[in-house]
């Protein structure tokens, strides 16, 4: 008699997708405010310079990464909200 083997990978994919959806929803709905006194003008200038170099060098991915870093470090603390704003 043959015993059917259960596949576990579909459950792992569903669980991973569910965790990703919860993470994204949590990041996008978080209302945590940043303190404006923690603003670092020198870091903003460095990142803006890097963004201009990427823009004129036609490096779109580098521009997106730098913009997301700027937004995340200086304005919005959550990853997915910063990525959405950068896009």
N, CA, C and O atoms as CSV, one atom per row, in Angstrom:
chain,resi,resn,atom,element,x,y,z
A,1,UNK,N,N,0.830,-1.167,0.000
A,1,UNK,CA,C,0.000,0.000,0.000
A,1,UNK,C,C,0.891,1.253,0.000
A,1,UNK,O,O,1.884,1.344,0.722
A,2,UNK,N,N,0.499,2.182,-0.818
A,2,UNK,CA,C,1.277,3.394,-0.971
A,2,UNK,C,C,0.739,4.507,-0.071
A,2,UNK,O,O,-0.465,4.756,-0.015
A,3,UNK,N,N,1.650,5.157,0.618
A,3,UNK,CA,C,1.261,6.248,1.511
A,3,UNK,C,C,1.525,7.572,0.796
A,3,UNK,O,O,2.609,7.800,0.260
A,4,UNK,N,N,0.514,8.438,0.800
A,4,UNK,CA,C,0.682,9.742,0.160
A,4,UNK,C,C,1.539,10.640,1.031
A,4,UNK,O,O,1.344,10.739,2.242
A,5,UNK,N,N,2.479,11.281,0.390
A,5,UNK,CA,C,3.330,12.223,1.085
A,5,UNK,C,C,2.701,13.605,1.002
A,5,UNK,O,O,2.300,14.045,-0.075
A,6,UNK,N,N,2.614,14.278,2.116
A,6,UNK,CA,C,2.043,15.617,2.138
A,6,UNK,C,C,3.108,16.636,1.763
A,6,UNK,O,O,4.246,16.581,2.230
A,7,UNK,N,N,2.717,17.536,0.935
A,7,UNK,CA,C,3.630,18.603,0.548
A,7,UNK,C,C,3.486,19.736,1.538
A,7,UNK,O,O,2.379,20.179,1.843
A,8,UNK,N,N,4.617,20.199,2.036
A,8,UNK,CA,C,4.594,21.263,3.024
A,8,UNK,C,C,4.939,22.619,2.437
A,8,UNK,O,O,4.684,23.639,3.077
A,9,UNK,N,N,5.500,22.665,1.265
A,9,UNK,CA,C,5.928,23.938,0.712
A,9,UNK,C,C,4.780,24.890,0.425
A,9,UNK,O,O,4.975,26.097,0.566
A,10,UNK,N,N,3.576,24.424,0.026
A,10,UNK,CA,C,2.500,25.414,-0.182
A,10,UNK,C,C,2.144,26.155,1.109
A,10,UNK,O,O,1.840,27.347,1.072
A,11,UNK,N,N,2.180,25.476,2.221
A,11,UNK,CA,C,1.880,26.126,3.499
A,11,UNK,C,C,2.960,27.137,3.865
A,11,UNK,O,O,2.671,28.195,4.424
A,12,UNK,N,N,4.184,26.807,3.549
A,12,UNK,CA,C,5.283,27.728,3.841
A,12,UNK,C,C,5.155,28.993,2.989
A,12,UNK,O,O,5.423,30.093,3.472
A,13,UNK,N,N,4.754,28.845,1.741
A,13,UNK,CA,C,4.574,29.998,0.858
A,13,UNK,C,C,3.422,30.866,1.354
A,13,UNK,O,O,3.529,32.093,1.375
A,14,UNK,N,N,2.332,30.237,1.749
A,14,UNK,CA,C,1.175,30.983,2.269
A,14,UNK,C,C,1.551,31.709,3.558
A,14,UNK,O,O,1.185,32.869,3.747
A,15,UNK,N,N,2.275,31.037,4.435
A,15,UNK,CA,C,2.686,31.659,5.697
A,15,UNK,C,C,3.627,32.836,5.434
A,15,UNK,O,O,3.499,33.881,6.073
A,16,UNK,N,N,4.561,32.681,4.509
A,16,UNK,CA,C,5.485,33.766,4.183
A,16,UNK,C,C,4.734,34.953,3.571
A,16,UNK,O,O,5.020,36.103,3.903
A,17,UNK,N,N,3.780,34.681,2.683
A,17,UNK,CA,C,2.989,35.753,2.074
A,17,UNK,C,C,2.145,36.477,3.122
A,17,UNK,O,O,2.002,37.699,3.074
A,18,UNK,N,N,1.596,35.728,4.055
A,18,UNK,CA,C,0.802,36.326,5.122
A,18,UNK,C,C,1.660,37.214,6.021
A,18,UNK,O,O,1.253,38.318,6.380
A,19,UNK,N,N,2.850,36.728,6.383
A,19,UNK,CA,C,3.754,37.535,7.200
A,19,UNK,C,C,4.187,38.812,6.471
A,19,UNK,O,O,4.276,39.878,7.080
A,20,UNK,N,N,4.453,38.699,5.176
A,20,UNK,CA,C,4.826,39.866,4.389
A,20,UNK,C,C,3.676,40.877,4.340
A,20,UNK,O,O,3.900,42.080,4.471
A,21,UNK,N,N,2.449,40.388,4.152
A,21,UNK,CA,C,1.284,41.273,4.109
A,21,UNK,C,C,1.069,41.982,5.446
A,21,UNK,O,O,0.724,43.163,5.472
A,22,UNK,N,N,1.271,41.270,6.549
A,22,UNK,CA,C,1.126,41.875,7.867
A,22,UNK,C,C,2.208,42.929,8.081
A,22,UNK,O,O,1.929,44.004,8.612
A,23,UNK,N,N,3.433,42.631,7.674
A,23,UNK,CA,C,4.540,43.586,7.813
A,23,UNK,C,C,4.263,44.866,7.015
A,23,UNK,O,O,4.446,45.971,7.525
A,24,UNK,N,N,3.822,44.710,5.764
A,24,UNK,CA,C,3.524,45.868,4.924
A,24,UNK,C,C,2.382,46.687,5.516
A,24,UNK,O,O,2.467,47.913,5.586
A,25,UNK,N,N,1.315,46.013,5.943
A,25,UNK,CA,C,0.170,46.720,6.533
A,25,UNK,C,C,0.588,47.465,7.796
A,25,UNK,O,O,0.148,48.593,8.022
A,26,UNK,N,N,1.414,46.860,8.605
A,26,UNK,CA,C,1.879,47.499,9.847
A,26,UNK,C,C,2.711,48.735,9.535
A,26,UNK,O,O,2.551,49.774,10.176
A,27,UNK,N,N,3.593,48.623,8.556
A,27,UNK,CA,C,4.436,49.764,8.191
A,27,UNK,C,C,3.623,50.919,7.607
A,27,UNK,O,O,3.884,52.082,7.916
A,28,UNK,N,N,2.644,50.603,6.769
A,28,UNK,CA,C,1.885,51.653,6.101
A,28,UNK,C,C,0.874,52.329,7.014
A,28,UNK,O,O,0.478,53.466,6.758
A,29,UNK,N,N,0.448,51.650,8.074
A,29,UNK,CA,C,-0.555,52.235,8.970
A,29,UNK,C,C,0.029,52.764,10.265
A,29,UNK,O,O,-0.715,53.248,11.118
A,30,UNK,N,N,1.325,52.685,10.432
A,30,UNK,CA,C,1.961,53.168,11.653
A,30,UNK,C,C,1.942,54.691,11.666
A,30,UNK,O,O,2.342,55.331,10.693
A,31,UNK,N,N,1.485,55.258,12.749
A,31,UNK,CA,C,1.385,56.706,12.854
A,31,UNK,C,C,2.473,57.333,13.701
A,31,UNK,O,O,2.307,58.457,14.175
A,32,UNK,N,N,3.575,56.642,13.905
A,32,UNK,CA,C,4.659,57.163,14.722
A,32,UNK,C,C,5.260,58.410,14.075
A,32,UNK,O,O,5.615,58.398,12.897
A,33,UNK,N,N,5.369,59.464,14.840
A,33,UNK,CA,C,5.919,60.722,14.323
A,33,UNK,C,C,7.411,60.807,14.639
A,33,UNK,O,O,7.864,60.337,15.682
A,34,UNK,N,N,8.156,61.405,13.734
A,34,UNK,CA,C,9.586,61.630,13.954
A,34,UNK,C,C,9.767,62.993,14.603
A,34,UNK,O,O,8.989,63.917,14.366
A,35,UNK,N,N,10.769,63.102,15.396
A,35,UNK,CA,C,11.105,64.355,16.042
A,35,UNK,C,C,11.952,65.188,15.073
A,35,UNK,O,O,13.020,64.745,14.651
A,36,UNK,N,N,11.490,66.371,14.726
A,36,UNK,CA,C,12.185,67.210,13.758
A,36,UNK,C,C,13.555,67.650,14.272
A,36,UNK,O,O,14.417,68.029,13.479
A,37,UNK,N,N,13.764,67.604,15.574
A,37,UNK,CA,C,15.059,68.010,16.126
A,37,UNK,C,C,16.166,67.010,15.804
A,37,UNK,O,O,17.344,67.324,15.969
A,38,UNK,N,N,15.805,65.814,15.348
A,38,UNK,CA,C,16.820,64.816,14.992
A,38,UNK,C,C,17.265,64.949,13.534
A,38,UNK,O,O,17.995,64.094,13.033
A,39,UNK,N,N,16.841,65.995,12.861
A,39,UNK,CA,C,17.197,66.256,11.469
A,39,UNK,C,C,18.698,66.503,11.349
A,39,UNK,O,O,19.264,67.282,12.116
A,40,UNK,N,N,19.342,65.843,10.389
A,40,UNK,CA,C,20.787,65.990,10.172
A,40,UNK,C,C,21.013,66.600,8.786
A,40,UNK,O,O,20.953,65.905,7.772
A,41,UNK,N,N,21.270,67.894,8.761
A,41,UNK,CA,C,21.435,68.607,7.498
A,41,UNK,C,C,22.601,68.117,6.660
A,41,UNK,O,O,22.504,68.085,5.433
A,42,UNK,N,N,23.699,67.737,7.294
A,42,UNK,CA,C,24.869,67.244,6.557
A,42,UNK,C,C,24.568,65.914,5.869
A,42,UNK,O,O,24.985,65.695,4.732
A,43,UNK,N,N,23.849,65.029,6.551
A,43,UNK,CA,C,23.484,63.737,5.953
A,43,UNK,C,C,22.514,63.939,4.796
A,43,UNK,O,O,22.621,63.263,3.773
A,44,UNK,N,N,21.571,64.861,4.948
A,44,UNK,CA,C,20.637,65.165,3.859
A,44,UNK,C,C,21.405,65.692,2.649
A,44,UNK,O,O,21.130,65.292,1.518
A,45,UNK,N,N,22.349,66.571,2.878
A,45,UNK,CA,C,23.164,67.090,1.778
A,45,UNK,C,C,23.969,66.013,1.086
A,45,UNK,O,O,24.071,66.004,-0.140
A,46,UNK,N,N,24.543,65.102,1.863
A,46,UNK,CA,C,25.329,64.005,1.284
A,46,UNK,C,C,24.442,63.104,0.432
A,46,UNK,O,O,24.812,62.724,-0.679
A,47,UNK,N,N,23.254,62.762,0.968
A,47,UNK,CA,C,22.351,61.885,0.223
A,47,UNK,C,C,21.784,62.580,-1.016
A,47,UNK,O,O,21.613,61.940,-2.054
A,48,UNK,N,N,21.491,63.871,-0.924
A,48,UNK,CA,C,20.999,64.596,-2.097
A,48,UNK,C,C,22.062,64.668,-3.187
A,48,UNK,O,O,21.747,64.547,-4.371
A,49,UNK,N,N,23.309,64.865,-2.797
A,49,UNK,CA,C,24.398,64.870,-3.776
A,49,UNK,C,C,24.507,63.511,-4.465
A,49,UNK,O,O,24.681,63.434,-5.681
A,50,UNK,N,N,24.404,62.447,-3.678
A,50,UNK,CA,C,24.446,61.097,-4.253
A,50,UNK,C,C,23.261,60.870,-5.191
A,50,UNK,O,O,23.397,60.211,-6.222
A,51,UNK,N,N,22.098,61.416,-4.830
A,51,UNK,CA,C,20.923,61.261,-5.699
A,51,UNK,C,C,21.101,62.008,-7.017
A,51,UNK,O,O,20.733,61.495,-8.073
A,52,UNK,N,N,21.663,63.219,-6.963
A,52,UNK,CA,C,21.901,63.953,-8.199
A,52,UNK,C,C,22.900,63.232,-9.088
A,52,UNK,O,O,22.729,63.197,-10.307
A,53,UNK,N,N,23.931,62.663,-8.502
A,53,UNK,CA,C,24.918,61.898,-9.286
A,53,UNK,C,C,24.245,60.692,-9.946
A,53,UNK,O,O,24.495,60.396,-11.114
A,54,UNK,N,N,23.393,60.004,-9.192
A,54,UNK,CA,C,22.691,58.851,-9.750
A,54,UNK,C,C,21.717,59.285,-10.843
A,54,UNK,O,O,21.575,58.601,-11.857
A,55,UNK,N,N,21.051,60.413,-10.641
A,55,UNK,CA,C,20.099,60.923,-11.636
A,55,UNK,C,C,20.802,61.242,-12.956
A,55,UNK,O,O,20.362,60.805,-14.020
A,56,UNK,N,N,21.876,61.993,-12.885
A,56,UNK,CA,C,22.583,62.366,-14.108
A,56,UNK,C,C,23.378,61.209,-14.691
A,56,UNK,O,O,23.728,61.238,-15.871
A,57,UNK,N,N,23.668,60.202,-13.895
A,57,UNK,CA,C,24.328,59.005,-14.396
A,57,UNK,C,C,23.348,57.956,-14.902
A,57,UNK,O,O,23.755,56.860,-15.290
A,58,UNK,N,N,22.045,58.288,-14.902
A,58,UNK,CA,C,20.974,57.385,-15.352
A,58,UNK,C,C,20.982,56.055,-14.591
A,58,UNK,O,O,20.739,54.993,-15.164
A,59,UNK,N,N,21.263,56.138,-13.305
A,59,UNK,CA,C,21.267,54.960,-12.435
A,59,UNK,C,C,19.981,54.982,-11.600
A,59,UNK,O,O,19.979,55.451,-10.462
A,60,UNK,N,N,18.906,54.476,-12.171
A,60,UNK,CA,C,17.598,54.582,-11.531
A,60,UNK,C,C,17.513,53.814,-10.222
A,60,UNK,O,O,16.927,54.303,-9.256
A,61,UNK,N,N,18.081,52.635,-10.178
A,61,UNK,CA,C,18.028,51.844,-8.944
A,61,UNK,C,C,18.812,52.539,-7.831
A,61,UNK,O,O,18.354,52.593,-6.689
A,62,UNK,N,N,19.988,53.070,-8.159
A,62,UNK,CA,C,20.786,53.796,-7.161
A,62,UNK,C,C,20.033,55.029,-6.654
A,62,UNK,O,O,20.058,55.333,-5.462
A,63,UNK,N,N,19.367,55.732,-7.564
A,63,UNK,CA,C,18.571,56.899,-7.191
A,63,UNK,C,C,17.445,56.500,-6.240
A,63,UNK,O,O,17.208,57.177,-5.239
A,64,UNK,N,N,16.755,55.406,-6.547
A,64,UNK,CA,C,15.669,54.929,-5.688
A,64,UNK,C,C,16.188,54.536,-4.307
A,64,UNK,O,O,15.571,54.862,-3.293
A,65,UNK,N,N,17.312,53.842,-4.269
A,65,UNK,CA,C,17.888,53.412,-2.987
A,65,UNK,C,C,18.303,54.622,-2.147
A,65,UNK,O,O,18.035,54.662,-0.946
A,66,UNK,N,N,18.952,55.603,-2.768
A,66,UNK,CA,C,19.370,56.803,-2.037
A,66,UNK,C,C,18.173,57.611,-1.554
A,66,UNK,O,O,18.169,58.104,-0.426
A,67,UNK,N,N,17.159,57.749,-2.401
A,67,UNK,CA,C,15.968,58.491,-2.001
A,67,UNK,C,C,15.241,57.795,-0.862
A,67,UNK,O,O,14.795,58.448,0.082
A,68,UNK,N,N,15.117,56.482,-0.942
A,68,UNK,CA,C,14.480,55.720,0.131
A,68,UNK,C,C,15.281,55.849,1.419
A,68,UNK,O,O,14.699,55.965,2.498
A,69,UNK,N,N,16.597,55.830,1.325
A,69,UNK,CA,C,17.440,56.001,2.513
A,69,UNK,C,C,17.227,57.378,3.136
A,69,UNK,O,O,17.108,57.505,4.354
A,70,UNK,N,N,17.179,58.406,2.293
A,70,UNK,CA,C,16.959,59.760,2.798
A,70,UNK,C,C,15.617,59.854,3.515
A,70,UNK,O,O,15.540,60.371,4.629
A,71,UNK,N,N,14.589,59.368,2.892
A,71,UNK,CA,C,13.254,59.436,3.489
A,71,UNK,C,C,13.211,58.639,4.784
A,71,UNK,O,O,12.653,59.094,5.783
A,72,UNK,N,N,13.792,57.469,4.766
A,72,UNK,CA,C,13.736,56.605,5.952
A,72,UNK,C,C,14.543,57.179,7.110
A,72,UNK,O,O,14.089,57.135,8.253
A,73,UNK,N,N,15.707,57.707,6.842
A,73,UNK,CA,C,16.571,58.221,7.904
A,73,UNK,C,C,16.080,59.540,8.468
A,73,UNK,O,O,16.199,59.776,9.671
A,74,UNK,N,N,15.527,60.410,7.624
A,74,UNK,CA,C,15.223,61.761,8.069
A,74,UNK,C,C,13.743,62.021,8.341
A,74,UNK,O,O,13.415,62.921,9.114
A,75,UNK,N,N,12.853,61.264,7.732
A,75,UNK,CA,C,11.450,61.621,7.835
A,75,UNK,C,C,10.555,60.496,8.343
A,75,UNK,O,O,9.845,60.676,9.332
A,76,UNK,N,N,10.576,59.348,7.687
A,76,UNK,CA,C,9.624,58.272,7.992
A,76,UNK,C,C,10.391,57.041,8.460
A,76,UNK,O,O,11.257,56.548,7.737
A,77,UNK,N,N,10.090,56.534,9.656
A,77,UNK,CA,C,10.895,55.448,10.197
A,77,UNK,C,C,10.611,54.059,9.611
A,77,UNK,O,O,11.420,53.152,9.808
A,78,UNK,N,N,9.524,53.862,8.918
A,78,UNK,CA,C,9.177,52.520,8.448
A,78,UNK,C,C,9.639,52.269,7.013
A,78,UNK,O,O,9.585,53.159,6.163
A,79,UNK,N,N,10.092,51.044,6.762
A,79,UNK,CA,C,10.678,50.661,5.475
A,79,UNK,C,C,9.697,50.778,4.314
A,79,UNK,O,O,10.008,51.441,3.324
A,80,UNK,N,N,8.529,50.158,4.402
A,80,UNK,CA,C,7.599,50.119,3.280
A,80,UNK,C,C,7.013,51.488,2.970
A,80,UNK,O,O,6.771,51.800,1.804
A,81,UNK,N,N,6.778,52.311,3.988
A,81,UNK,CA,C,6.270,53.658,3.747
A,81,UNK,C,C,7.341,54.490,3.022
A,81,UNK,O,O,7.023,55.260,2.116
A,82,UNK,N,N,8.585,54.332,3.418
A,82,UNK,CA,C,9.671,55.044,2.763
A,82,UNK,C,C,9.836,54.580,1.317
A,82,UNK,O,O,10.070,55.396,0.425
A,83,UNK,N,N,9.714,53.275,1.085
A,83,UNK,CA,C,9.836,52.751,-0.277
A,83,UNK,C,C,8.692,53.258,-1.148
A,83,UNK,O,O,8.902,53.582,-2.317
A,84,UNK,N,N,7.497,53.330,-0.597
A,84,UNK,CA,C,6.354,53.851,-1.347
A,84,UNK,C,C,6.548,55.325,-1.663
A,84,UNK,O,O,6.273,55.757,-2.782
A,85,UNK,N,N,7.015,56.101,-0.698
A,85,UNK,CA,C,7.269,57.526,-0.932
A,85,UNK,C,C,8.407,57.716,-1.931
A,85,UNK,O,O,8.354,58.635,-2.748
A,86,UNK,N,N,9.420,56.878,-1.885
A,86,UNK,CA,C,10.533,56.967,-2.825
A,86,UNK,C,C,10.118,56.623,-4.242
A,86,UNK,O,O,10.636,57.193,-5.202
A,87,UNK,N,N,9.196,55.706,-4.373
A,87,UNK,CA,C,8.719,55.316,-5.690
A,87,UNK,C,C,7.931,56.444,-6.304
A,87,UNK,O,O,7.438,56.314,-7.425
